[in-house]
Amino acid sequence: MSSGASRPALRGRRDECAALDRLLASAMAGQSQVLVVRGEAGVGKSALMDYLAVNAAKCETLRAVGVESEMELAFAGLHQLCLPLMGLMDRLPDPQRDALSVTFGLSAGSVPDRFLVGLAVLSLLAEAAEEQPLVCMVDDAQWLDQASAQTLAFVARRLLAERVALVFAVRTSAAGPGEDRLRELPELVIRGLRDDDARALLNSVVPGRLDERVRDRIIAETRGNPLALLELPRGLTVAELAGGFGRPDARPLASQIEQSFLRRIETLPSAAQCLLLAAAAEPVGDVALLWRAAERLGFGTEAAEAVEAAGLIEFGTRARFRHPLVRSAAYRTADAGERQAVHRALAEATDPDSDPDRRAWHRAHAAMEPDEAVAAELEHLAGRAQARGGIAAAAAFLRRATELTPDPATRGARALAAAHATFEAGAPDSALELLVSAEICPLDELQSARLARLRGQIAFARRRGGDALAPLLDAATRLEHVDAGQARETYLDAMGSAVFAGRLGEPGALRKVAEAAGAAPPGPNPSRPVDTLFDGLVARFAEGYVAGAPKLLRALRAYREEAGRNADDNMRWLWLTYLVSADMWDDESSYALTTHAVRTARESGALNFLPLALTYRAVVHVYAGELDAAATLVDESGAILNVTGNSSLGFGVGLVRAWRGEEPAAALFDAVTRVGEGRALGGRHYVHAVQYNGVGRYQDALAIAELACEHDDLGHTGFSLVELVEAAAHSNAPEAATSAIGRLEERATASGTNWALGLLARSKALLADGQAADLLYREAIDHLQRSRVAVHLARTHLVYGEWLRRERRRVDAREHLRIAYEMLQGFGARAFAERARRELQATGETVRKRAAGTPDQLTPQERQIAGLARTGLSNPEIAARLFLSPRTVEYHLGKVFNKLAITSRHQLAQALPDQGHDRQ
């Protein structure tokens, strides 16, 4: 153990110090380390952080402290930590450098996605670690602002092969955004000292003899907390100690320690107390700023000398408190007037040009009553705050502006704006509270309608079921009179709510919504793609599939043409346009819309939207027969969702598994059905039908497909009808098959795409005989060959070959079964490939099961990285794609090369099959 462990505060911490020694050694050896040091106030977390800093002499060390009063000022903690690394920003890729520059207020620009900022910080730390091992320490991390906590948690989960240690100290029982974000990271729980160590520590600070019973009681009451043992006896007699710890109204231990610090603060001169308060209110520790504020408050260097002599704070390049509890004691015990005076001085001392948002924040805390000038400044700076810290920062500024606004009408408008920003920042409960504040203010007709719409959108975000339907319809009706364009968009939201509620929603709700929407005023002239989509969905749900198909196909064509010119609109409505493209069997639109959406989301760093785009794009890959590429995108989507904490998108995973012949995990769908998303049930039944048909469980496939087709789920039902026909044909269920064919023919004919007509011809062939069946199979192959849906082409060769064998045309059967087997085996559709293999054997042809190739030795992430490297992407490009550092990508590729027995990435083309990975 290093000599730093001999400090009194580290007495009895031999095991914990050894753990930090191992962490440091591993990080210096190139194995990234992340640790959350967790414990109650005073238990020794800060002392362990100091020990780590002392023993990291061969490393560059970065430190930051979370501050309770700054929890709403976005990226305040991250700025503290990364400030010494600003000189390395030029080494980052341009999008990452620009995102970080805007975030830290070094340049102006559009709002960077918060996870693009996370990737930039990951790259920045990796760059720093290339020069020297890096140790990052964050004390009181439970009080990090939400943006900093989320970013650092993102970085912590992506570190692997960098010479970086990232250590957080978190106080238990102190709630804050940092504590939530850092859960599930490796942790070291610090508990009180053992009795013998606690006794020795107490003896070292209590002069003279101490009664044995009193000492034992102190140790028991403090539970071996080192800071309590060091601080609580100061200034108290033995009698006071003996009597105080036994009081039935004793405060929690953290409060007692804070009270001990408070007693020491109260002995200081008033100027020294005021300086401590100013330092507590200024979280960055900017000493120059503190001296400017001190000058305005009317005290000089003697105040600094007094607080340093008391051992409560030290002034170096930054102001640093002896312990975080000193900061909280200094700030919490000051009265409101003293706090306001200090914040006013700090505001006046802050440069309005270089840091206007922090200046405005101090002004807001200095306000004693509603102040329109301060509120207007906060509202004006909300845009800059959003550019630096994302929408959550803007929400904090708008919320405080609302509180300080004296005029009721203006307060209502600001509360509504704050509610919008708060909802977009992922805090629906807080957004609803702001809506209540807005409702009691005088609102005009448009504002009232927008409030109702936001209430519905919040309901839809919480539960993708029918709960949102009523408020969205109410909002749409109100908007009809003031903004026809917004009214139509709100009706679209309402139809979407009914679509996702599906069979779990109110019976007939979708038709009722569509009829109400159809009576709405016309949209703007010239019409937008969203208006064409609106008209198509109204017809689809009010009049039926055939009536809606022509309009929806026109809408899809309009979105394809607009995709490159209006990226925001494409992303805003992809959740509906993709479902429509699937419903219409429009493979060209599915391909174009998802390709553009993924590319746009990557380029813009829209990582909240990217998982949805990746999932839809993965489905396109599945139907193209590119199951490995689909799995790669599904994994990438899951990795982002794990970081963001958003809900899982189970359909993509389930579809990949079903086509591979694996059981789709029910848990992937259970979460969404629990919140009322009935459409997910339709998707769940459909993927099970695919799986059961693949493995030849036709009776099960028929039963589950019939369940799927009981409700008209947008984007699912047509596919379920196809599975139902095949299952019925193999189950001798002619009535079920005939009924399904009728519904399928109506849809496929109205669609008219090669995909739709090919599936229709194949389904009809399954029920036909003789020459009619033969011609229908050939027609199906002809249509599907002109589409992008290779899996359905392969399945058509399979069922055609099966029929030819039953017709005793073995030579012809072998040709189509061989094509089917090779295609399906190449796709990774193992169950369908096995069906083809068995049929080939029945024709007399010997087919060996293909042995698992060397690539199967790779882990999913190794396969993902290798597949991207195969396309020619560089390590930094792969790192940006997968939210890793280039060194981590290099580490994984090294393992890939060893497993595949190759020496360079150029050999990946031969070692790995082409599975449709692209560079988009």
PyMOL commands that set and color helices and strands:
alter all, ss='L'
color gray80, all
select helices_A, chain A and resi 3-6+8-10+14-28+45-55+68-70+76-91+94-103+114-131+141-143+146-158+177-181+195-205+212-222+226-231+238-244+253-266+270-281+287-297+301-309+324-332+336-349+356-366+372-389+391-403+408-424+428-439+445-462+466-479+484-504+509-518+529-542+545-562+567-583+587-604+610-623+627-644+650-659+667-674+678-695+698-708+717-730+734-751+754-766+770-785+790-806+810-827+830-842+854-857+860-870+875-882+886-900+905-911
alter helices_A, ss='H'
color red, helices_A
select strands_A, chain A and resi 33-39+60-65+134-139+164-171+187-189+313-315+319-321
alter strands_A, ss='S'
color yellow, strands_A
deselect
rebuild
show_as cartoon
